[in-house]
Amino acid sequence: MQLTTTLSTQLKPKPDENNLGFGIHFTDHMFNMDYHPEKGWHNPRIEPYAPFVMDPSTMVLHYGQGIFEGLKAYRTARGKIQLFRPQNNLKRLNYSAHKLCIPQIDEAFALQALKELIRVEKKWVPSAPGTSLYIRPTIVATDPFLGVRASHTYRFFIILSPVGAYYPEGFNPVKIMVTRDYVRAVRGGLGDTKTLGNYAASLLAGEKAHEAGYTQVLWLDGIEQKYVEEVGSMNILFVIDNQVVTPMLNGSILPGVTRASVLALAKSWGMSTSERRISIDEVFAAHKSGALTEIFGSGTAAVISPVGELKYEQETITIGNGKAGPVAQRLFDTMVDIQYGRAEDPMGWIEPVD
Ligand SMILES: *Cc1c(COP(=O)(O)O)cnc(C)c1O
């Protein structure tokens, strides 16, 4: 397949690097590619960022047959641009595609196209501390049709957004509330995919948590409402008796790239790790006995997000002394040092762009 590039003649002014926020600004160009049953994926192109014209009956708008990914490009001190494990995101995109009856993409081609798009937009990769270029690959069903079936046609697009530092005020723990009123996903469902509806399903619980003064919810499993699954839209990890413990991938948990990286790093430091079922009762018991020393979330946006306070039913516990723990801090520092090229990359996680 031949990638074509059409450059924009009207470049936007660049936003202030010290005030980027998240997902607000978009670059001058985007990647688009279409799927048709007779042509397969075809017409891959980089072109000016522009709105879509869509028939109101477009399937994704009605039945949510759409998937996405989230990853970042980082600018190193030497001015180079690099990606962190992008192959894992493209592989996961294909896994999500499989579960939503969306045709598979060529992962190697998609990576080449992504790198070319970033090269076209290299001036948009910010260099202020902690900033990055957020990348949003997305595939949506495009048949204009209201019957319930898998679409026959699709659009794959990639948009880019320069984003600010996640921790402008320092690496501070958040307050989390366990919800028993709502579940995010169930085994056999789509919880292990990055699909649109999962985020719609999480909104009301998130709003209730905000109203109660919490940053996010901790999700329990959808069947027994007993086992810990995720925190907000991050994976969750615990340090119990010096072991890094995280819920095993059971079909309703999103297999995070950050989660996998954190487990690999902890192992490489000689720490014990365990992927298993962990009940919310065990978490509270481990806190009482003093064995639980840290809780943190993991995800591309924050890398590591320490949990300082956890509320479940009538009980609230404080983890550590409300400060980030040593394991969370070391994982965060090591991950961002690798991502920004300040540390060696012994695992081969970095993919250079230019
Ligand atoms: C994206 C996501 C994560 C984190 O995945 P990363 O690959 O580490 O960014 C965790 N949970 C949910 C529900 C997600 O959508």
The ligand as a Tripos MOL2 file, in Angstrom:
@<TRIPOS>MOLECULE
LIG
   15    15     1     0     0
SMALL
NO_CHARGES

@<TRIPOS>ATOM
      1 C1         -6.3260    2.3890   28.3890 C.3       1 LIG1
      2 C2         -6.7990    1.7760   29.6640 C.ar      1 LIG1
      3 C3         -5.9000    1.3230   30.6510 C.ar      1 LIG1
      4 C4         -4.4200    1.5620   30.5880 C.3       1 LIG1
      5 O1         -3.7940    1.0240   29.4860 O.3       1 LIG1
      6 P1         -2.3640    1.5690   29.0290 P.3       1 LIG1
      7 O2         -2.0440    0.7310   27.8530 O.co2     1 LIG1
      8 O3         -1.4450    1.3320   30.1690 O.co2     1 LIG1
      9 O4         -2.5310    3.0120   28.7480 O.co2     1 LIG1
     10 C5         -6.4290    0.6610   31.7530 C.ar      1 LIG1
     11 N1         -7.7490    0.4850   31.9070 N.ar      1 LIG1
     12 C6         -8.6350    0.9370   31.0010 C.ar      1 LIG1
     13 C7        -10.0800    0.7040   31.2160 C.3       1 LIG1
     14 C8         -8.1880    1.5940   29.8510 C.ar      1 LIG1
     15 O5         -9.0620    2.0600   28.9790 O.3       1 LIG1
@<TRIPOS>BOND
     1     1     2 1
     2     2     3 ar
     3     2    14 ar
     4     3     4 1
     5     3    10 ar
     6     4     5 1
     7     5     6 1
     8     6     7 2
     9     6     8 1
    10     6     9 1
    11    10    11 ar
    12    11    12 ar
    13    12    13 1
    14    12    14 ar
    15    14    15 1
@<TRIPOS>SUBSTRUCTURE
     1 LIG1         1 GROUP 0 **** ****
